[in-house]
């Protein structure tokens, strides 16, 4: 029997290579959910961005923002009695977190104005789960999946993205955010590890920041 969650819209967030999409896919096999996965491979500017970040940063972030807003609008436009809840492997705030890292000051100010317009019509999650792994572990995961355009990502870049996430989390108090340390957890191959994370997702939390460490 499927577990009952107190939340209708759950986001699984994390840095590049943290396993957020894999976890969403596993959860969708166990529960009747409306699954929304980011279609990052459809961004034609992404490979160029990794080769020349300064030239393509604004273009790649603008494309991501438009696509994320279009996808997340399904949450309010499509209601289905067969779904227990909506599950996404990103939140709309991810747009601003990455843009802040990748854009220069003038580009970011313009981008933020556009973001604010779209964000006013994007739903906030009822619960945000952040899968935390260290940059070194993320690098190992990235190399294992062998996406060519990701192989030049550095641990320093991942650390700055992580810091941007945490800065946002500390400023957010309107809904629960749970940082889950899963450094060596292998929830894909180990059902017991998956069950531990699943149990965390189905608990009820007060609004604000929470942190849980899972150890092998």
Number of C-alpha atoms within 10 A of each C-alpha: 5 8 12 11 14 15 17 16 20 23 24 22 25 23 20 18 22 23 23 22 19 15 18 21 17 14 17 15 9 11 15 17 20 21 16 20 18 16 11 12 9 11 14 12 17 22 16 14 19 16 13 11 15 12 12 18 22 21 15 20 23 16 16 23 23 14 17 23 19 13 17 21 14 14 20 10 7 8 12 10 7 9 13 19 21 22 25 25 23 24 20 21 16 20 21 20 18 17 24 19 16 21 19 13 11 9 14 18 14 11 20 17 11 14 21 12 10 15 17 9 12 21 15 18 23 18 25 24 24 25 21 24 22 17 23 15 15 23 21 11 15 20 15 11 11 10 9 10 13 18 14 12 15 13 15 11 12 19 16 14 23 20 13 17 20 16 12 13 19 11 10 14 12 13 16 20 25 24 20 20 17 22 19 13 18 14 19 14 9 10 10 13 18 17 13 13 18 16 10 14 21 15 11 12 17 12 15 16 19 14 12 11 10 13 9 8
